[in-house]
Amino acid sequence: MIEPDFLHTTRTGYDSVAARYAELFADGLEDWPLDRAMLAAFAEFVRADGAGPVADLGCGPGHVTALLHSLGLTASGVDLSAEMIAIARKAHPELRFEEGSMTALPLDDGALGGILARYSIIHTPPERLPEVFAEFHRVLAPGGHLLLAFQALDDPSQLAEAFDHKVALAYRWSPGRVADLLRERGLVEVARLVREPDEDDERGFQQAHLLARKGEPAAFRRPLPTRRKNSA
């Protein structure tokens, strides 16, 4: 099978910067408390629903995979880049990392309790995004959770807008339009956070986080506790 050009370009780009990338993110998410809060909420939802295994897709050097592990999840990482996977395995030998693409994950149907795709969809051409979300739906168990993070586009009339990423062509996305695509693939939005740009952000992009769950809302609503009437 011929590999799509965007996968080859993304893999090659991240292979070439893997060591530098790992150095840049050596401190993890210390400077991003809202990002950590969304990850903590994601972990709590997954644990509450049975703590099924979680895959960190586009895991890079594995620092966020390790954070998920520290939050009580059975976490593993998947990345296109062989160089990134080698760094992740060396840095976190207690965790499992493997090469793979979001378009064809090396996972069985319904295998996961959760998926993290943190800035992992940004190199996906817009016409391929429904395919990626269908693959997420396939590998999630019923009720499983998905947490996406990406550069946001504040224009609901467009799905995506390309920007000049330092590694490979990338896209920022309309959170509302992404939520619509998720819903069409059976992944229902649970929560949304849009963070304003940092003061030193050279592009000034908002950063979006979308938490979704596999299944229609009525399928996973928990019954409200029954209020007891006074016996007097």
C-alpha positions as a printed Julia matrix, in Angstrom:
232×3 Matrix{Float64}:
   0.0    0.0    0.0
   1.32   3.44  -0.96
   1.68   5.75   2.04
  -0.08   9.1    1.76
   2.32  12.0    1.23
   1.25  13.8    4.42
   2.22  10.8    6.56
   5.63  10.49   4.93
   6.29  14.22   5.28
   5.21  14.28   8.91
   7.27  11.23   9.82
  10.38  12.55   8.12
   9.98  15.98   9.68
   9.65  14.7   13.23
  12.45  12.16  12.79
  14.74  15.07  11.95
  13.86  17.13  15.05
  13.16  14.39  17.59
  16.12  15.05  19.89
  15.55  18.82  19.91
  11.81  18.35  20.42
  12.45  16.12  23.45
  14.73  18.8   24.95
  12.14  21.54  24.44
   9.46  19.59  26.28
  11.68  18.09  28.99
   9.73  20.04  31.63
   6.43  18.56  30.49
   3.44  20.82  31.05
   4.66  22.83  34.01
   3.79  26.15  32.37
   0.29  25.12  31.21
  -2.03  24.57  34.19
  -5.21  24.57  32.07
  -3.78  21.84  29.84
  -2.94  19.79  32.93
  -6.46  20.35  34.26
  -8.01  18.96  31.07
  -5.73  15.94  31.2
  -6.67  15.38  34.84
 -10.38  15.59  33.98
  -9.89  13.17  31.09
  -8.12  10.73  33.41
 -10.9   11.0   35.98
 -13.58  10.26  33.39
 -11.68   7.21  32.13
 -11.09   5.89  35.64
 -14.75   6.37  36.54
 -15.79   4.25  33.58
 -13.54   1.31  34.35
 -10.0    2.57  33.69
  -9.61   0.84  30.32
  -6.25   1.28  28.6
  -5.48   4.66  27.06
  -3.46   5.41  23.93
  -1.53   8.66  23.55
  -1.61   9.13  19.77
   1.21  11.24  18.42
   2.99  10.68  21.71
   6.32  12.16  20.64
   9.0   11.61  23.3
   6.43  10.18  25.72
   6.32  12.9   28.37
   2.51  13.21  28.31
   2.1    9.41  28.15
   4.08   9.29  31.4
   1.82  11.97  32.89
  -1.25   9.89  32.04
   0.41   6.92  33.75
   1.03   9.06  36.84
  -2.71   9.9   36.85
  -3.57   6.25  37.34
  -4.15   5.19  33.74
  -2.77   2.22  31.84
  -1.18   4.35  29.14
   0.8    3.56  26.02
   2.05   5.71  23.15
   1.82   5.57  19.36
   3.74   7.82  16.98
   4.64   7.95  13.29
   8.26   8.84  14.03
  10.67   6.0   14.76
  13.09   8.5   16.3
  10.42   9.8   18.68
   9.51   6.25  19.69
  13.16   5.41  20.38
  13.48   8.45  22.67
  10.2    7.63  24.45
  11.25   4.02  25.07
  14.58   5.12  26.51
  13.05   7.81  28.71
  10.13   5.68  29.95
  11.12   2.0   29.79
   8.21   1.03  32.03
   5.7    2.08  29.36
   4.88   0.66  25.92
   5.48   2.7   22.75
   5.08   1.66  19.13
   5.11   3.13  15.66
   1.75   3.64  14.0
  -0.56   5.97  12.12
  -3.87   7.45  13.28
  -5.34   6.42   9.93
  -4.77   2.71  10.68
  -4.11   2.12  14.37
  -2.44  -1.15  15.42
  -5.33  -1.84  17.83
  -8.37  -4.1   17.98
 -11.94  -2.82  17.78
 -13.11  -1.44  21.14
  -9.7   -1.95  22.72
  -9.38   1.41  24.48
 -11.03   3.19  27.34
  -9.52   6.48  26.2
  -7.6    8.27  23.47
  -5.44  11.35  23.85
  -4.6   13.14  20.58
  -2.71  16.17  21.79
  -1.75  18.34  18.79
  -1.73  15.12  16.76
  -4.4   15.97  14.19
  -2.77  19.23  13.11
  -0.87  17.68  10.17
  -3.93  15.81   8.87
  -5.4   17.24   5.65
  -8.98  18.38   6.33
 -10.46  15.87   3.88
  -8.82  13.03   5.85
 -10.04  14.12   9.29
 -13.36  12.17   9.13
 -11.33   9.04   8.38
  -9.17   9.62  11.45
 -12.21  10.19  13.68
 -13.81   7.0   12.33
 -10.65   5.13  13.36
 -10.83   6.68  16.84
 -14.43   5.5   17.11
 -13.44   1.99  16.01
 -10.8    1.45  18.67
 -12.72   3.06  21.56
 -14.88   0.87  23.75
 -18.5    1.99  24.24
 -18.43   4.97  26.58
 -14.7    5.52  25.96
 -13.33   9.06  26.05
 -11.35  11.13  23.57
  -9.38  14.27  24.4
  -8.21  16.41  21.47
  -5.95  19.46  21.62
  -5.15  21.68  18.64
  -4.55  25.24  17.5
  -7.97  26.87  17.16
  -9.51  28.8   14.3
 -12.0   31.46  15.39
 -14.14  31.23  12.27
 -17.03  28.73  12.29
 -17.51  29.18   8.54
 -14.28  27.25   7.93
 -13.22  23.83   9.16
  -9.5   24.5    8.88
  -6.85  27.02   7.93
  -3.3   26.04   7.03
  -0.35  27.62   8.79
   3.41  27.38   8.44
   4.45  24.88  11.1
   8.19  24.47  11.67
   8.1   20.7   11.03
   5.43  20.1    8.37
   2.36  21.78   6.91
  -0.23  22.1    9.67
  -3.82  23.2   10.16
  -5.68  24.99  12.89
  -9.28  23.97  13.34
 -12.66  25.45  14.2
 -13.64  23.81  17.53
 -17.32  23.86  16.59
 -16.75  22.27  13.21
 -14.47  19.63  14.73
 -17.17  18.85  17.32
 -19.65  18.42  14.45
 -17.36  15.93  12.7
 -16.89  14.02  15.94
 -20.64  13.79  16.46
 -21.12  12.49  12.91
 -18.73   9.67  13.81
 -20.51   8.83  17.06
 -18.22  10.81  19.36
 -20.3   13.26  21.41
 -18.79  16.4   22.91
 -18.66  16.46  26.71
 -16.63  19.61  27.36
 -14.65  22.3   25.59
 -11.85  24.61  26.69
 -10.41  27.36  24.51
  -7.28  28.95  25.93
  -6.17  32.4   24.82
  -2.68  32.74  23.33
   0.35  33.18  25.56
   1.83  36.68  25.5
   4.92  35.4   23.71
   3.05  33.22  21.25
   4.49  34.3   17.88
   1.32  33.39  15.97
  -1.25  34.4   18.57
  -3.38  31.3   18.07
  -6.0   30.16  20.55
  -5.55  26.61  21.83
  -8.59  24.31  21.93
  -9.26  21.2   23.98
 -12.3   19.03  23.2
 -13.4   16.15  25.4
 -15.79  13.68  23.75
 -17.31  10.32  24.52
 -18.26   7.41  22.29
 -22.02   6.98  22.08
 -25.17   9.06  22.02
 -25.81  11.19  25.13
 -28.81   9.13  26.27
 -26.71   5.99  26.18
 -24.38   7.15  28.92
 -26.42   9.43  31.14
 -26.11   8.28  34.7
 -29.4    8.15  36.62
 -29.85  10.86  39.17
 -29.86   9.68  42.79
 -33.31   9.13  44.19
 -34.29  11.62  46.86
 -35.7    9.95  49.93
 -38.9   11.38  51.32
 -39.13  12.06  55.03
 -40.92   9.2   56.75
 -42.48  11.56  59.31
